[in-house]
Amino acid sequence: KAAALARDLGDASLLAKAALEHGSALIFANVDAELVALLEEALELLESSDSPLRARLMARLAAALQPALDPEPPMELARQAIAMARRTGDKQTLLDTLRDGGSAMVDLGDVEERLLLDREHAALAEELGNPIEGLRANMRSFMVFVQLGRLDDAFRTLHACERAADELDHPTYRWRCQALRVLRALWEGDFDEADRYLEEVRALVEQAGDPNARLTYAYQKARILLYRGEFDAQLPFVDELEESWRGTALGGATAGVLVGAEHLMSGRREAALRRFDAEAVAKLLHLGDPSSDLCAARLCAAAEHRELAERLYKKLLLSKESLFTTGMIGMTIEGPGSWPLALLAKCLGREEDARAHYEDAIATTRRTNGHPVNTLLACEYAEMLATSTAPADRQRALELAQGAAVVAAQLGMRDAEKRAHAVTSQLEGASEITGVSLAPSPRVDMNRVGDSWLIQYGGAEFHLRDMKGVRLLAHLVDNPGREYHVLDLSGETRTSEHRVDRGDAGRVIDEEARQQYQARVAALREELEEAESWNDAGRTERVRGELEFLRRELAKAVGLGGRERRVGAAAERARINVQRRIRDAIRRVEAHHPDLAKHLDRAVKTGTYCSYNP
């Protein structure tokens, strides 16, 4: 109505404002033809000189045009809008154009350019006191940091997201932070934690009414079930993803590639290959969205489409240092950039290249604590090496499979554990027939000698200077299979007789408070049933709000396996420091003994809980 009135009055400014109001919500992967036409009409009528209104229209049109088969023109329009906003000198206009112009670049633009714009967006939102835009900008930054492999920076940014969501205190914003927590827990293999956060996402999604939220939930739920090997339970969520994607601008092209890859990873090869369409893959490659590249590589390799595999391989060589994600909508980390290169190299018959890429991928996931993906990579690579007749290859395959079986059992990855045991049985059985011994990895010995450490492995020995990281590594190696919390490691090593102050502020809530919370939750559930039966909307909303608060407080107090959760800041600092020191120690080992460093990269797990599993 406002647009019609503006046309009748010939008021370009009013028409522009009506167009911006019509497009106030950003809907992922949806090109609204009516909105695009309205924005273009308003721009045509508005004076071409710089103005805040024109800059905002240009930025919103850029976002509305994505996803486009050629994403560059909308991104260039976004850059022009942001530049115009800067020229106006109006900070609110610049904030608005960074919001909408940045949307045109999400998952598509150069990562370094996006990161600069996202950090400017976040700083300006804070300056103007706009927590909604602060949350949006920091979430975008989070995903860019992940893509760059800068996970520590990403998880620090998560704290800024949480502060904004707490300030806003609304389901529309809270579900996004919980989804980022799911992302982290999934990557690190804490599936119980991921499940708990995902249930909170599901509850918040029902309240939020956000059209993007349901798709994120389906992505993350499908990924948990995939890792656990619960493929039948995963299928309804894969079907939901397919239905959702077919309703977007890229339709069947996106659905076929993304969903086909899900079927392939879940062992449904025929269903995957039915969805393979070379033209659709080529279309997505032209689009340039990296979130679909790993999926495309899986399908090209499975379909043995060498022409597309070659094109994709050349493209992905430029991003081999990256981590692939499902972007702002899927909110999962899929794996390192060297993984699709390994698959494609194998498809193209370049076995030596495939080996190098697999080794890189395994090292990357070990370094970044991506334990589930590391386990899948180890299984896949071991299966490849097990077909070789070279004893060194078969020895490496056995080492990978044995390690993967241990970690898969710890994480609850049933299918991966089964695959790993199959490779182990195959190799051990073959060694009995041929008489070739496939021994497990040699023992690692680390002994303190004065102000240095003597390291012995497989007949070789060398010294490392005494450092905190070397002491931590020695402590883990001396206790294979045992998990240590980082707060214990940071305060107690094998060479210290006294406990160092761990900076732990104690339990998040004590036992008495926990029992009181639980009793209150039970009472509130009864009150909620009564309020709903009486159709008392106001009382129902109040009770649900209090229930949600109490659930969050209780959730903060319990971690993986029912362990009491300690106050988070100290644990997070300890996690970062312990991980950095252990990884630095392994790199020092690498300078003397590369094979031992590879063994330690595989066998040492770092995170909130650290362990050595030879």
Buried (B, 14 or more C-beta within 10 A) or exposed (E): EBBEEBBEEEBBBBBBBBBBEBBEEBBBBBBBEEBBEBBBBBBEBBEEEEBBBBBBBBBBBBBBBBBBEEBEEBBEBBBBBBBBBBEBEBEBBBBBBBBBBBBBBBBBBEBEEBBEBBBBBBEBBBEEEBBBBBBBBBBBBBBBBBBBBBBBBBBBBBEBBBBBBEEBEEBBBBBBBBBBBBBBBBBBBBBBBBBBBBBBBBBBBEBBEBEBBBBBBBBBBBBBBBBBBBBEBBBEBBBBBBEBBBEBBBEBBBBBBBBBBBBBBBEBEEBBBEBBBEEBBBBBBEBBBBBBBBBBBBBBBBBEBBEBBBBBBEBBEEBBEBBBBBBBBBBBBBBBBBBBBBBBBBBBEBBEBBBBBBBBBBBBBBBBBBBBBBBBBBBBBBBBBBEBEEEEBBBBBBBBBBBBBBBBBBBBBBBBBEBBBBBBEBBEEBBEEEEEEBEEBBEBBBEBEEEBBBBBBEEEEBEBEBBBBBBBBBBBBBEBEEBBBBBBBBBBBBEEEEEEEBBBEEBBBEEEBBEEBEEEBEEBEEBBEEBBEEEEEEBBEBBBEBBBEBBEBBBEBBBBEEEBBBBBEBBBBBBBBBBEBBBBBBBBBBEBBEBBBBBBBBBBBBBBBBBBBB
